[in-house]
Amino acid sequence: MQKEIEAILNESKLSRRDAIKVFGLGGAGLMMGSGVATEAKASSTAKGKILIIGGGLAGVSTAALLMNSIDDADVTIIEPNPKSVSYQPGQTLVGGGVWKQEEVIYETADFMPDGVKWIKEKAVEFDPEKNSVKTDKGRVVSYDYLIVAGGLVLDFGAIKGLEEVGDVYTNSQADGAKARKILGKNGICSIYFQDGSTDTWTQMQEFIAKAKSGQKVKGIFTDPNTAIKCGGAPKKIMYLTDARLREAGARENAELTLYPNGETLFGIKDYNDAMIKQFAERDMKYNFKHNLIGVDPAKKIATFQKHWLEKGAWDDILEEYEVVEKFEDVAVPYDFLHITPPQKAPKEIGDSPIGSGKGWVPVNQDTLQHVKYPNVFALGDIAAVPKGKTGGSVRKQYKVVVENLMAVMEGKKELPAKYNGYTVCPLITSLGTVMLAEFGYGKEPTPSFPLLDPTKQRWIWWEMKIHLLKPMTMYGMLAGRA
């Protein structure tokens, strides 16, 4: 099928609509690595109580595949949020005015696999020595095998001036209401929580209106010093802001600058080089090694901690110069501020015996098995792997977890499945083009369509992003079939 699709892409006479029809859902699956799986038949008679923490994409997809793969499977999910499976990748499109918020919100009950027991409570204590979990309602749930898919927390409270916002879960309506007391007004916004994505579009429109009226305005976009879900999102919303300004004929009145904590636009050189060129073509600026540490909403001032390395004193023993890290606070005025907040593991998980010093659940990066407890696995945002905080990563990970868990349940000594770090980022570069960034643990691109230059922006990837990825996720992955 891959050769057929590549031929289609090179056939200039085929319309976009017809190309999408030919690609179909299978094309969306190929885009996210190695095709769409057919529905699994039960292949294991392994017995044991399986407990899954988290009922988002990772948790529900894993539960569905377990139900498809094990005869008479005993699976329980602990998840308090009735809308936990909502389509998070779409929040960028909501923030850019392409979709409405209601297009990415779903009822978890509609996707919970048949036969899975759902405890609508929050896991707050973990006792891996006794194979049990305690919920916020005081219920103690025992297990034979534990899968942790608890996601992460948006740490807005780590930014001075946003302490009142505190911790935010992306899909939590209560957290969203709390965050909106400060965010979503005075030019400040963030697509990283549901209501924030709608507010981003509102704030962006006000920003564009000022530019269109002739005012010279400044838009700044942040990228923090922590691991984040969807590392491309801070750039995506910046590209969409640029596109909307151009659409309004107001781009010349707006200065757009990205302030990333790191020293590249993208961690893979080929994609980084392509983005450097794209930024130059669009007159989008960047200041590396800047981490947002404070916001003054009233004065519209963002404070960054700039950091760099300098040569220090000579060390006679090591016969080399010391390297000294330097810091400087930099105040930046803005009219529009998009915040990508620092992100962390939920405290209940990170500070528990199954957590780690950095909060994330420590697992073997290949097998996704806990480094200390062999009957525990983790996947998705909470897993301590070098890459993999995207829905495309979960699509690979949940199959690895299920196959390896079944091996453990069956008493096998070797774990057969390996996760190679596969991550996909459909990087929106305009209203109509996407650069499909695919990569793994290595430093090179790993394109699903190797005959196509993966650093090129293409309309076909935009069509897949807009029309195919959501149904593939919601009706493929969440059913354990994609």
N, C-alpha and C positions, 0 to 999 in steps of 0.2 A: 504493500500500500504506500510505503514511503516514496518509492520511485514515481508512482502515479501522482502523488500529491506534488512532488517537486516538478514534475512535468506540467501540472496544472498551473503552478505558480509562474512558470516561465512562458505560459501561453497567453500572450497579450490580448488575444481576441475574446477570451472568456471574461464575462462581466463579473464584478465583485459578488453580486447576488448568486450567480450560478456557481462560482468557486466555492462559496460557503456551503451551498447545497451539496456539492460533491464532497467537501471535507467532512461535513456532518459531525456528529458527536465523537466518532472515532478519531477525527482529526484533532479535536480538542484533547482527547486522551493522549494521542501521540505527542502533542505539544508538551505535555507534562511527563513524558518519558515512557516509552515502550508500550504504548497502546492501552486500550480499555480492556480490562479483564472481563471474562464472562462470569456469570454467577457461579460461585463455587458450590460443589456438591459436598455433603458431609463426608469427610475422609478420615476422621479420627474417632475412636471410642474412648478417648481419655476422659477421666473423671476428676472432678475437683471443683470447689467453689471459687469462681473468678470474680474479683471485685475491681471495678474501674472507678478511679477518682477523676471526675470531670466529664460532663456531658456535652462538650463542644464537638467540633469537627473530628478531632483526634479520638476522643472517647467513644462517640457514637459509631464512627466508621469501624473502629476496632471491635466493638460489640457486635456489629452487624456481620463482620467477617467471621467472628467466632461462632455466631449462630449458624452461619452457612457452612462452617467447616467441621464442627464437632457434633456428633450425635448426642441429642439430649443435653445440650450445653447448659451449665448453671452460671449465668452471668448477671451481675448486679451493678448498676451505675449509681453513684452518689453525686447528685447535681441539684443545687437549689434553684437555679435560674430557669424559669419556664420558656425563655427565649435564648437558650445558650447556643443553639446551632446556627444563629443568624450569620449571614454571608459577609464576613468581615472584609474580604478583598474589595467589595463593592463600595466601601466607605470613601475611598479615594474618588470614585466617580460621583458619589453624592456631593462631596466637597467641591468638585469641579462643575457641578450643575448638570451632569449628564444623566444621572438617575435621581429618583426621589428616595428618601429614607425608608419608606414603606416597602420598597422593592428589595431590601436586603434583610428584612426582619421576618423571622419565621417562628412558629410554635414548635418547641422541642417535641411535644407530644406527637406531632404529625410525622416525626422522623425516628422515633424510638422503635428499635426493631422488635418484632413480635417475640414474646418469650423472655425479654429482658426485664428484670425487676428494677424499678426506678425508685430510689429513695430521694425525696425532694428536700434534702437537708444538706448542710455543709460539713465536710470532713474537717475536724479541728485538731485531732490528736492521732498520732500514728505510733503503734507499738509493734514493730516488725519482729521482735523476739517472740511475741505471743500471737502474731498473725492477726492483729485486730486493728480496727479504726473506730474512733469515737466521733460522733457528730455533734453539732451545736445544740441538738435537742436532747443530748445525753444518751443516745442510742449507741450501743457497742455492736459493731458488725465484724464478724470473723470471716476469714478467707483462707484459702489454700494458696492462692496466687493473686498478686496485686499488680494492677497496671495503673500508672500515674500519668494522667493527661490533664492536669489541673491548670494549664495555661500560665499566664503571667499577670502582673499588676502594673498599671501605669502609675509611676511615682511622681506625680505632679508636686507633691508636698516637699520634695527635695529641692525645689526651686524657691528661693527667697521671694516672698510676695505672693506665692501660691500655696502657702502652708494650709490655708483653709480648705483648699481643694483636696489635699491629702492623696490617699490611694484611690484609684479608680479602676474598676473592671470594665472592659470595653463594652459589654452587653448589658451592664446593670443600669436599669432605669433610675434607681435611687442614687447611684453614684453620679449619673448624668445630671440629675436635678441639682445635686450638690455642686458639681463642677460649674454649672451654668450661672452660679451666683457671681463668678468672676470671669470665666471664659465665655466666648461668644458675644462679647461686647468690647467697645473701646479698641477695636482692631485686632484683638487677640482671639486665636482659634486653634483647634486641633482636630484633625480627622480621626484621631486614634480612639475616640469613643463615639457611640452612635449619634447622640444628640449633637456632639461636637462637629460631626461631618456636615449636618444640615446648617449649623451656625457658621461653618467655614464658608459655605457658598454665600450666605447672607453677608458676612464680613467682606468676602472677596468682591461681591457686587458693589458694596459701598466704596471700597478701595478703587475699583475701576471707574465708578462714577466721578470720584474726585479727579482721577487722571484725565477723564474725558472732558471735565470742566476746565481743564488747563492747569490745574495744580500740579506741581512737581512732588511726587510721592515716593516713599521708600517702603518696599516690602522685604521682610527678612524671614528666613526659614532656618530652623535649627535641626541639629542632628547630634544626639547626646553622647556621653562617654560610657554608655552601657550597651550591652547587647539589646537589640530591639526586634520586634516582629516586623517582617517585611522591610528589610533594610533599604529598599528602593523608594518607599513611600514618601520620605521627605523631599526627594527629588521629583517624584511624580506630581505632587501638588504644586510644586514650583513651575514645572513645565505647563501644567494646566492653567496656572495664573498667567503665565506668559501668553498662552494661546488665547485666553479670554480677553486680555488687554489688546492683542492684535486684532481680534474679532471686532472689538469696539473702536478700533482706530486710535487707541490711546497709549500704545506701547512706548512712544518716545518720551512720555511724561513720567514714566515709572522706572525706578531703579530696583532691580531684584537681586538679592544677595543671599547665598547659602553660607551658613556658619557651621561647618561640621567639626566635631572634635578630632577626627582623624586627619590624615594627610593625603587622602585620595577621595575622589568622588565615588569610586566603586572598588571593591577589594580585588577584583580580577582585572589584570592589566589591560587586556583587549577591550573590555567594556569600559574601563576607566578612560582609556585613550579616546574611544569613540565619544564618550560623554564630554570630555574636555573640548573636543571639536564642536559638539552640539551646543555647549554653553557659549562658546565664542561666536558661533553663528547667530545665536539669539541675543547676544549682549547680556547674558546672565553671568553674574559675578560670583566669586566664592572666596572665603577666607578660611583656610585650613587651621586646625589646632585651636579652635574656639569652642568652649563648652558653656552653654547657657547656665548661669547660676542665680540670676535674679531678674525680676520683672517689676516695673513700677507702672501699673495700669493707668494711673491718673496722669502721669507725665509722659506716658508712652516711651519709656526708656527700657531697653533690654541690656542687662549686664552679662558680659561673657568673661570667662577666665581664659585668657590667652596663655598658651604654654609652648615652650621651646627648649631646646638643649643647647648648652654652651660648654666650651672646653674649660675645665677647671685646673686645679693644681697638678703638677707632675708627681706621679707615684714612683719612687725609686725602686720599690720592690717589684711591682708589676711592670715597670718601665713603660708606662703609658700615662696619658693625661686622664684625670677623672672627667666624667661627664656629669654636668650639673643641670638639673631641670629648673627652669625659670618660669615665673608666673607673673601675669599682669592683668588687672581687671580693666575691661574695656567697655565703656558705656556707648550704646548705639541707639539713636532715636529711630522710631519706626512709625509708619501709618498702618501697616498690616504686618502682623506677627503670627506666623504658623509655628506652633510648638510641637516638636516630637519629644515627648517627655522621656526622662530616664525610666527604665523598666527593670523589674525585679521579680523574683519568685514570690508567690504568696507566702506570708510569714508562717502560716500553719504548716506548710510543707517545707520551706527552706530551713526553718529552725528545728525541724523534727529529726529523729534518728535517720530518716531516709533522705534528708537534705544534705547540704554541704556548706562549707565556709562561705561560698558565694551564693548560696541559696538554691541553685539549680540542682536537680536530682542527678547524682553522679552515676553514669552508666558507661559501659563499654561502647565506644562510638560506632563500632561495627555491628554488634549484636543487640544493642539497646537494653542489655541486661544490667541490673544494678551491680555495682562493683563489690558490694558486701553481701547482699541478700539475693541468692540465686532465684528465688521465687518472686522477685519484684522486677518489673520492667517499667520503662518510662518512654514517652514520645511526645512530640509536639514542642510547644514553646518552653515547657518546664524542663525538658531534658538537657543535660549538660554535654552537648555535642558542639563541635566547632562551628557548624553551620546547621541550618535546618529550621528556622523559625518562620516558615511559610506554609500555606496550605498545600503547595506542590510538594514540599518535603514530607508532609504528613502522608501524602498519597503513597510514597515509597515506604515510609516508616511503619505504617500500621500493618502492612503485609509482612514485614520483617518480624515485628513483635508477635503476630499471631503464629507464624511458622515456628519461631523459636520457642514460644511458650508451649505450643503443642509438643515440641521435642522434649522440653523439660517435663511436661506432664506424662509423657510416655516413657520417661526414664532413660532417654538417650543421652549419651555423654557429650556429643558434639552438637553445637547449635548450627543448623544448616544455612540460615539466611544471613546476609550481610547488607547493612546500609552503607552506601558509598558517599554519603554526604550530599546526595542530589538535592539541589535547590533551584527553583525556577522563579524568576522575577520578570513578569511582563511589564517592562518599564515604559509607561506612557510618556511619549515625547511631544505629543501635540493632540489636538482634537482630530484624530484620524490615523495616527501612527503609533506603533509600539516597537521597541527593541526587545526582542525575546532573549533575556539573559538566563542561560542555564549553566550550572556548574556544580562541582562536587567538592570533595576534600582537597583536590589538587588545585593548581593555580591556572588551569586552562579552561576555556569554555567546553561544555559537553553538549553540543546542540543535538536535538532530536532529528533535525534535518541538516546533516553535515554538508550537503551540496549548496546550502544557502548560507551566505555570510551572516553569522549571528550578530554582528555589530551593526547591521543595517536596520534602519527604521522601515517597517513595512505596514501597509494597510491591512494585509491579511491577518496579522497578529492583533491589530485593533479589533477587527471583526470577531475574532475568536474571543478576545477579552470581553467584548461587549455582549456577544450573543451566545457563546458556547460554554465558557468556563463555569458560569453559575449553574446551569442545569447539570453539567457533568459532576460538579461538586455536590449539589443538593440531592440529585436523584441517582448519581452513580456512586460516589464515595460513601455517602451516608447510608447506602444500602449494601455496602461491602462489595460492590461490583466494579469499581473503577480504580 
